[in-house]
Amino acid sequence: MVKKILVALDGSKASNNALSFALELADNISADVELLTVVPPVFLPSYSIYVLKSDAISECAKNLEISFRGVLSKAQEEVRQRKYKTKVTTRFEKGEPSEKIVEVANQGGFDLIIIGSRGLGGRVSALGSVSSRVVDKSNCPVLIVK
């Protein structure tokens, strides 16, 4: 039985669809939901490090974090507006998204991960690279939403 659902969010259209689906499902089956967003690290080609100052890199990382925190805020607002009966919590992490999603799911004893089919990174294949890696590494079922 599904009692705890982890929803991975990145602000993409598929991620927003995953959020809506997860909230409806959780409301129908009385499951708890945790909304997770993972801000990825800023990677630059090694030669760029000599061109860009460390201040520019840290500013980019800071802006990326602000943007991803906004994703959680927007999701919380959707939950408030729709007045779901289910318990919804949020979590913000930093790191490689697929690894963090699987880590949080394993450590939190989640019964199901719901994730969008393609995120902000664009189209890598029929599935996005993050959702594909989560499916490969997860110990619990993963539901992928278009």
VMD Tcl script that draws the C-alpha trace (Angstrom):
set ca {
  {0.00 0.00 0.00}
  {1.26 3.49 -0.83}
  {1.41 5.73 2.24}
  {4.39 8.00 1.46}
  {4.97 9.65 -1.92}
  {8.08 11.59 -2.90}
  {7.54 14.10 -5.70}
  {10.63 15.44 -7.46}
  {10.20 18.97 -8.80}
  {12.35 21.17 -11.03}
  {9.84 23.67 -12.40}
  {9.49 22.05 -15.82}
  {6.08 21.39 -17.41}
  {6.40 17.63 -16.83}
  {7.38 18.29 -13.20}
  {4.30 20.47 -12.72}
  {2.16 17.72 -14.22}
  {3.79 15.23 -11.83}
  {2.90 17.51 -8.92}
  {-0.77 17.72 -9.92}
  {-0.98 13.98 -10.48}
  {0.73 13.19 -7.16}
  {-1.53 15.49 -5.17}
  {-4.69 14.02 -6.69}
  {-3.43 10.47 -6.13}
  {-2.38 11.17 -2.56}
  {-5.71 12.79 -1.78}
  {-7.56 9.75 -3.13}
  {-5.50 7.15 -1.26}
  {-4.75 9.20 1.89}
  {-1.00 9.19 1.40}
  {1.50 11.72 2.71}
  {3.49 13.70 0.16}
  {6.92 15.23 0.30}
  {7.85 17.72 -2.41}
  {11.55 17.65 -3.18}
  {13.65 19.94 -5.29}
  {17.36 19.45 -5.80}
  {19.52 22.32 -6.97}
  {22.28 20.90 -9.16}
  {25.87 22.01 -8.78}
  {27.28 24.56 -11.21}
  {29.66 22.80 -13.57}
  {31.98 24.66 -15.88}
  {34.55 23.35 -18.33}
  {37.96 23.46 -16.67}
  {39.25 26.21 -18.98}
  {36.34 28.46 -17.89}
  {37.65 28.55 -14.35}
  {40.58 30.68 -15.50}
  {38.25 33.10 -17.30}
  {35.47 33.47 -14.73}
  {36.11 34.77 -11.25}
  {34.98 32.65 -8.33}
  {32.54 35.46 -7.42}
  {30.75 34.94 -10.73}
  {30.51 31.20 -10.12}
  {29.15 31.65 -6.60}
  {26.68 34.26 -7.85}
  {25.44 31.79 -10.47}
  {25.05 29.08 -7.81}
  {23.17 31.51 -5.55}
  {20.77 32.50 -8.34}
  {20.20 28.85 -9.21}
  {19.33 28.13 -5.56}
  {16.90 31.06 -5.47}
  {15.23 29.78 -8.62}
  {14.81 26.24 -7.26}
  {13.49 27.52 -3.92}
  {10.91 29.38 -6.00}
  {9.84 26.04 -7.49}
  {9.02 24.79 -3.99}
  {7.22 28.01 -3.09}
  {5.06 27.76 -6.21}
  {4.24 24.13 -5.42}
  {3.31 25.03 -1.83}
  {1.00 27.73 -3.16}
  {-0.74 25.20 -5.42}
  {-1.27 22.92 -2.43}
  {-2.74 25.80 -0.39}
  {-5.06 26.93 -3.17}
  {-6.48 23.49 -3.84}
  {-6.88 22.67 -0.14}
  {-5.83 19.02 -0.32}
  {-6.63 16.84 2.68}
  {-3.29 15.04 2.46}
  {-0.25 16.04 4.53}
  {2.31 17.79 2.31}
  {5.86 18.67 3.36}
  {8.73 20.17 1.38}
  {12.43 19.50 1.21}
  {15.29 21.33 -0.48}
  {18.58 19.60 -1.28}
  {21.78 20.40 -3.14}
  {23.63 17.89 -5.29}
  {23.27 15.69 -8.31}
  {19.47 15.44 -8.73}
  {19.02 11.73 -9.49}
  {21.35 10.68 -6.67}
  {19.65 12.96 -4.13}
  {16.15 11.86 -5.17}
  {17.04 8.19 -4.69}
  {18.90 8.92 -1.43}
  {15.94 10.84 0.04}
  {13.50 8.12 -1.08}
  {15.59 5.37 0.52}
  {16.28 7.22 3.76}
  {12.68 8.42 4.12}
  {11.05 5.04 3.52}
  {8.97 6.30 0.61}
  {6.66 3.86 -1.16}
  {6.58 5.72 -4.47}
  {8.54 8.37 -6.36}
  {6.65 10.54 -8.84}
  {8.76 12.49 -11.31}
  {8.28 14.28 -14.62}
  {9.34 12.56 -17.81}
  {11.68 15.36 -18.86}
  {13.01 18.20 -16.81}
  {14.72 21.47 -17.51}
  {17.67 19.79 -19.19}
  {15.75 19.19 -22.38}
  {15.23 16.04 -24.34}
  {17.95 13.43 -23.99}
  {15.80 10.49 -25.04}
  {12.19 9.48 -24.58}
  {12.90 9.97 -20.88}
  {15.00 12.70 -19.36}
  {18.37 11.72 -17.98}
  {17.35 12.37 -14.35}
  {14.12 10.36 -14.52}
  {15.93 7.55 -16.32}
  {18.67 7.37 -13.66}
  {16.08 7.49 -10.85}
  {14.27 4.50 -12.39}
  {17.57 2.61 -12.66}
  {18.74 3.32 -9.09}
  {15.52 3.45 -7.05}
  {14.54 0.73 -4.60}
  {10.85 1.69 -4.78}
  {8.45 2.09 -7.70}
  {8.81 5.21 -9.84}
  {5.86 6.74 -11.65}
  {6.84 8.97 -14.55}
  {4.40 11.66 -15.66}
  {4.42 13.40 -19.06}
}
mol new
graphics top color blue
foreach p $ca { graphics top sphere $p radius 0.5 }
foreach p [lrange $ca 0 end-1] q [lrange $ca 1 end] { graphics top cylinder $p $q radius 0.2 }
display resetview
